[in-house]
Amino acid sequence: MTRHHRTGGRPAAVLLTLLALILSAACGAGTTDSAGAKGGDRPTVRIALGVDASYAPLYLAAERGMFEDAGLDVRLVKVEGGPAAAQAVTAGTAQISANADSTALPQMVSNPDLRALGAFQSSGRYLKVVLRKGITSPRQIRTMGSIQGLGLYATHEYLRHHGIDPDSVKIEQGAPQEIPTMLQRGDIDGYILFDPWVSKGVAAGGRVAGSIGDFGVTYVQWLLADQSWLKDHQTLAGKVFKVVSEADRLVTKDPRAAAEATEQQVQLPVAQTEKALGDITFQARALTSADVTSSRRIVAFLLGRKLVKSSPDLDTVLLRSWYDRYAT
């Protein structure tokens, strides 16, 4: 059977991030600042997001003062990535998060008040398959590393695409920064991730064996908010999304500038980031019936693997008309 394990020894930086979130929640509970409350001319809006090139529009907006120019007080809360961003919204330490669809949907089961406001990017090329030296065919794979959410979904689809029963492969779950080291040690035969972890795997002796689009997987990145906050801040959230939409256009127009902003925000190499940005379509838009169909497919996977006990109400959590009403 497929076995899912967390590897030990999570890096201290991640533990510090989680501790900071806990302390922020404890110190900010009930304050107008942390809640982004109705009072005040410029309530603070915290956006939780991971640390990789895909968040370049948000990094660029922060570096160029685009939120301030729009009359907004926006703070970026950098977390481990994956479920941690949506969990920050649930915990009240952020008001908005950036999450891929397959990562957001399980969180919507545990917190049915989460809402997807719209999409701001998508790709079938950004996540890549990395195999260790000596693995020349997917049929040789016995163990794979994986992050939660999108990574796990893509791993299963990759194996199925090559006619491999996922239950015949041991899947070790870990944080992104742990996985290239696992490959180097020979603990796993491959993984599916994004840069900088793709480049680190190649530097550790692995090779890139394709992208997720090669086996029919794409992701869509959403902005999420909790309904308890959103119901009183629709216009404010719309203004935030408008800035992200404009930043999307700037990233597409000048990826070098976006890569430089990313370096300033999270210290990722400029050349590596600029190359990665070419694999992503940065376009803000409303959610569509195609997003609902894709979400049903992801939820079916989650249910089949017993990773969730029920499906979120997609007609409720996916706000299909919200973007056109508030963010255009």
C-alpha positions as CSV (number, residue, x, y, z in Angstrom):
1,M,0.0,0.0,0.0
2,T,1.0,3.6,-0.5
3,R,2.6,4.9,2.8
4,H,2.6,8.6,3.6
5,H,5.1,9.7,6.2
6,R,6.4,13.0,7.3
7,T,10.2,13.0,7.5
8,G,11.8,14.1,10.7
9,G,14.0,17.1,11.4
10,R,12.0,19.9,9.8
11,P,14.4,22.9,9.3
12,A,14.5,25.4,12.1
13,A,13.3,28.2,9.7
14,V,10.0,26.4,9.2
15,L,9.6,26.0,13.0
16,L,10.3,29.6,13.5
17,T,7.7,30.5,10.8
18,L,5.1,28.4,12.5
19,L,6.0,29.9,15.9
20,A,5.7,33.4,14.5
21,L,2.2,32.6,13.2
22,I,1.1,31.2,16.6
23,L,2.5,34.3,18.4
24,S,0.9,36.6,15.9
25,A,-2.5,35.0,16.4
26,A,-2.1,35.2,20.2
27,C,-1.0,38.8,20.2
28,G,-3.3,40.0,17.5
29,A,-6.5,38.2,18.5
30,G,-9.4,40.7,18.7
31,T,-7.4,43.7,17.4
32,T,-8.5,45.7,14.5
33,D,-5.1,45.4,12.9
34,S,-4.9,41.6,12.7
35,A,-8.5,41.2,11.8
36,G,-8.5,43.8,9.1
37,A,-11.6,45.1,10.7
38,K,-14.2,47.4,9.3
39,G,-13.0,50.4,11.3
40,G,-10.1,52.6,10.2
41,D,-9.2,54.1,6.9
42,R,-6.6,51.5,6.0
43,P,-7.1,48.2,7.7
44,T,-4.2,45.8,7.4
45,V,-4.6,42.9,5.1
46,R,-2.1,40.1,5.5
47,I,-1.6,37.7,2.5
48,A,-0.1,34.3,3.4
49,L,2.0,32.8,0.6
50,G,4.9,30.4,0.1
51,V,8.4,31.0,-1.0
52,D,9.0,30.3,-4.7
53,A,9.0,32.0,-8.1
54,S,5.2,31.4,-8.6
55,Y,4.5,34.2,-6.1
56,A,6.4,36.8,-8.1
57,P,3.4,39.0,-8.8
58,L,2.9,39.5,-5.0
59,Y,6.6,40.0,-4.4
60,L,6.7,42.6,-7.3
61,A,3.6,44.4,-6.0
62,A,5.2,44.6,-2.5
63,E,8.6,45.8,-3.8
64,R,7.2,48.5,-6.1
65,G,4.7,49.8,-3.5
66,M,1.7,48.9,-5.7
67,F,-0.5,48.2,-2.7
68,E,0.4,51.5,-1.0
69,D,-0.3,53.3,-4.3
70,A,-3.8,51.8,-4.3
71,G,-4.4,53.1,-0.8
72,L,-3.9,49.6,0.8
73,D,-1.9,48.4,3.8
74,V,-0.9,44.9,2.7
75,R,1.7,42.7,4.4
76,L,3.1,39.5,2.9
77,V,3.3,36.6,5.4
78,K,5.8,34.1,4.1
79,V,5.1,30.5,5.3
80,E,6.3,27.1,4.4
81,G,3.8,26.9,1.5
82,G,1.2,24.3,0.7
83,P,-1.6,24.0,3.3
84,A,0.2,26.4,5.7
85,A,-1.0,29.5,3.7
86,A,-4.7,28.5,3.9
87,Q,-4.3,27.4,7.5
88,A,-3.0,30.9,8.3
89,V,-6.3,32.3,7.0
90,T,-8.2,29.8,9.1
91,A,-6.2,30.7,12.2
92,G,-6.8,34.4,11.6
93,T,-3.2,35.3,11.2
94,A,-3.8,36.3,7.5
95,Q,-6.9,37.5,5.7
96,I,-6.0,36.2,2.2
97,S,-3.9,33.3,1.0
98,A,-2.5,32.1,-2.3
99,N,-3.0,28.4,-2.8
100,A,-3.1,25.9,-5.7
101,D,-6.5,24.3,-6.3
102,S,-5.5,20.8,-5.2
103,T,-4.0,22.2,-2.0
104,A,-6.9,24.5,-1.2
105,L,-9.7,21.9,-1.7
106,P,-8.8,19.7,1.3
107,Q,-8.5,22.8,3.5
108,M,-12.1,23.7,2.4
109,V,-13.3,20.4,3.8
110,S,-11.8,21.2,7.2
111,N,-12.8,24.8,7.0
112,P,-16.0,25.2,4.9
113,D,-15.9,29.0,5.4
114,L,-12.9,29.3,3.0
115,R,-13.7,30.9,-0.3
116,A,-11.8,30.9,-3.6
117,L,-12.1,34.5,-5.0
118,G,-10.5,33.9,-8.4
119,A,-7.4,32.7,-10.1
120,F,-4.2,34.6,-10.7
121,Q,-2.0,32.1,-12.5
122,S,-1.9,28.6,-13.9
123,S,0.7,26.2,-15.4
124,G,1.3,22.7,-16.6
125,R,5.0,23.3,-16.9
126,Y,6.2,24.8,-13.6
127,L,6.3,21.6,-11.6
128,K,8.8,19.1,-12.9
129,V,9.6,15.4,-12.5
130,V,13.1,14.9,-11.1
131,L,14.6,11.3,-11.0
132,R,17.8,10.3,-9.3
133,K,20.9,9.0,-11.2
134,G,20.4,5.4,-12.3
135,I,16.6,5.7,-12.7
136,T,16.1,5.6,-16.5
137,S,12.5,4.5,-16.6
138,P,9.5,5.2,-14.4
139,R,9.1,1.4,-14.0
140,Q,12.2,1.4,-11.9
141,I,10.7,3.7,-9.3
142,R,10.1,2.2,-5.8
143,T,10.0,5.3,-3.6
144,M,9.0,8.9,-4.4
145,G,9.1,12.1,-2.3
146,S,6.1,14.4,-2.3
147,I,4.8,17.5,-0.7
148,Q,1.1,17.6,0.3
149,G,-1.7,18.8,-1.9
150,L,-0.7,19.4,-5.5
151,G,2.5,17.4,-5.2
152,L,0.8,14.3,-4.0
153,Y,-2.0,14.6,-6.6
154,A,0.6,15.0,-9.4
155,T,2.7,12.1,-8.1
156,H,-0.3,9.7,-8.3
157,E,-1.2,11.0,-11.8
158,Y,2.4,10.6,-13.0
159,L,2.5,7.0,-11.8
160,R,-0.9,6.1,-13.3
161,H,0.2,7.7,-16.6
162,H,3.0,5.3,-16.8
163,G,0.8,2.3,-15.9
164,I,2.1,2.0,-12.3
165,D,-0.2,1.3,-9.4
166,P,0.5,4.1,-6.9
167,D,-0.1,1.6,-4.1
168,S,3.0,-0.3,-5.3
169,V,5.2,2.8,-4.6
170,K,6.2,4.1,-1.3
171,I,5.5,7.8,-1.1
172,E,7.4,9.8,1.5
173,Q,5.9,13.1,2.3
174,G,8.1,16.0,3.4
175,A,8.7,19.7,3.1
176,P,10.1,21.0,-0.2
177,Q,13.5,21.8,1.2
178,E,13.9,18.2,2.6
179,I,13.2,16.4,-0.6
180,P,16.3,17.1,-2.8
181,T,18.4,15.9,0.1
182,M,16.4,12.7,0.3
183,L,17.1,12.2,-3.4
184,Q,20.8,12.8,-2.9
185,R,20.9,10.2,-0.1
186,G,19.1,7.7,-2.3
187,D,16.1,7.5,0.1
188,I,13.8,8.2,-2.9
189,D,14.0,7.6,-6.6
190,G,12.3,10.8,-7.7
191,Y,9.9,13.6,-6.9
192,I,7.7,16.3,-8.5
193,L,8.4,19.9,-7.4
194,F,9.1,23.4,-8.5
195,D,12.2,25.5,-8.4
196,P,14.5,26.1,-6.6
197,W,14.0,22.4,-5.5
198,V,14.2,21.2,-9.1
199,S,17.6,22.8,-9.6
200,K,18.8,21.5,-6.2
201,G,17.8,18.0,-7.2
202,V,19.7,18.3,-10.5
203,A,22.7,19.7,-8.6
204,A,22.4,16.6,-6.3
205,G,22.8,14.3,-9.3
206,G,19.3,14.0,-10.5
207,R,17.8,14.8,-13.9
208,V,14.6,16.5,-15.1
209,A,12.3,13.9,-16.7
210,G,9.4,16.1,-17.8
211,S,6.7,18.5,-16.5
212,I,3.3,17.8,-15.0
213,G,1.5,18.9,-18.3
214,D,3.2,15.9,-20.0
215,F,0.8,13.6,-18.0
216,G,-2.3,15.8,-18.1
217,V,-1.9,17.8,-14.8
218,T,-2.2,21.5,-14.5
219,Y,-2.6,23.7,-11.5
220,V,-4.5,26.9,-10.9
221,Q,-3.5,29.2,-8.2
222,W,-6.3,30.9,-6.3
223,L,-6.6,33.7,-3.8
224,L,-8.6,32.5,-0.8
225,A,-10.3,34.3,2.1
226,D,-12.5,33.3,5.0
227,Q,-16.1,34.1,4.7
228,S,-16.3,35.5,8.2
229,W,-13.8,38.3,7.2
230,L,-14.8,38.5,3.5
231,K,-18.5,39.3,4.1
232,D,-17.6,42.7,5.6
233,H,-14.6,43.3,3.3
234,Q,-15.7,42.4,-0.3
235,T,-14.6,45.8,-1.7
236,L,-11.3,45.8,0.2
237,A,-10.5,42.2,-1.1
238,G,-11.4,43.3,-4.6
239,K,-8.9,46.2,-4.4
240,V,-6.2,43.8,-3.3
241,F,-7.0,41.5,-6.2
242,K,-6.9,44.4,-8.7
243,V,-3.3,45.1,-7.6
244,V,-2.4,41.4,-8.0
245,S,-4.0,41.5,-11.5
246,E,-1.9,44.5,-12.5
247,A,1.2,42.8,-11.1
248,D,0.4,39.7,-13.2
249,R,0.6,41.9,-16.3
250,L,3.9,43.4,-15.2
251,V,5.4,40.0,-14.6
252,T,4.4,38.9,-18.1
253,K,5.8,42.1,-19.6
254,D,9.0,42.2,-17.6
255,P,10.0,38.9,-16.0
256,R,13.5,40.2,-15.3
257,A,12.1,42.9,-13.0
258,A,9.8,40.4,-11.4
259,A,12.8,38.1,-10.8
260,E,14.7,40.9,-9.2
261,A,11.8,41.7,-6.9
262,T,11.6,38.1,-5.9
263,E,15.3,38.1,-5.0
264,Q,14.7,41.1,-2.8
265,Q,11.8,39.5,-1.1
266,V,12.9,35.9,-0.7
267,Q,16.5,35.7,-1.9
268,L,15.9,33.4,-4.9
269,P,18.5,33.6,-7.7
270,V,17.4,36.1,-10.4
271,A,18.3,33.9,-13.4
272,Q,16.7,30.8,-12.0
273,T,13.5,32.7,-11.2
274,E,13.3,34.4,-14.6
275,K,13.6,31.1,-16.3
276,A,10.8,29.6,-14.0
277,L,8.5,32.5,-14.8
278,G,8.4,31.5,-18.4
279,D,6.7,28.3,-17.4
280,I,3.8,30.0,-15.8
281,T,0.8,31.9,-17.2
282,F,0.1,34.9,-15.1
283,Q,-3.4,36.1,-15.7
284,A,-6.1,37.0,-13.1
285,R,-9.6,35.9,-13.9
286,A,-12.9,34.7,-12.5
287,L,-13.5,31.1,-11.7
288,T,-15.3,29.1,-14.4
289,S,-17.2,25.9,-15.0
290,A,-13.8,24.4,-16.1
291,D,-12.5,25.1,-12.6
292,V,-15.5,23.4,-11.0
293,T,-14.9,20.3,-13.3
294,S,-11.2,20.2,-12.4
295,S,-12.0,20.6,-8.7
296,R,-14.5,17.6,-8.9
297,R,-11.7,15.5,-10.4
298,I,-9.3,16.5,-7.6
299,V,-11.9,15.9,-4.9
300,A,-12.6,12.4,-6.3
301,F,-8.9,11.7,-6.0
302,L,-8.8,12.9,-2.4
303,L,-11.9,10.9,-1.5
304,G,-10.5,7.8,-3.2
305,R,-7.3,8.0,-1.2
306,K,-9.3,8.7,2.0
307,L,-7.4,12.0,2.4
308,V,-10.7,13.8,3.0
309,K,-14.0,12.4,4.4
310,S,-16.3,14.5,2.3
311,S,-16.4,16.9,-0.6
312,P,-16.6,20.7,-0.1
313,D,-19.7,22.3,-1.5
314,L,-18.1,23.5,-4.7
315,D,-21.0,25.8,-5.6
316,T,-20.5,27.6,-2.3
317,V,-16.7,27.7,-1.9
318,L,-15.8,28.6,-5.5
319,L,-17.1,32.2,-6.0
320,R,-17.6,32.1,-9.7
321,S,-19.0,35.6,-10.1
322,W,-16.9,37.3,-7.4
323,Y,-13.9,38.4,-9.4
324,D,-16.0,40.1,-12.1
325,R,-18.1,41.9,-9.5
326,Y,-15.3,43.1,-7.2
327,A,-11.9,42.9,-8.9
328,T,-12.5,44.3,-12.4
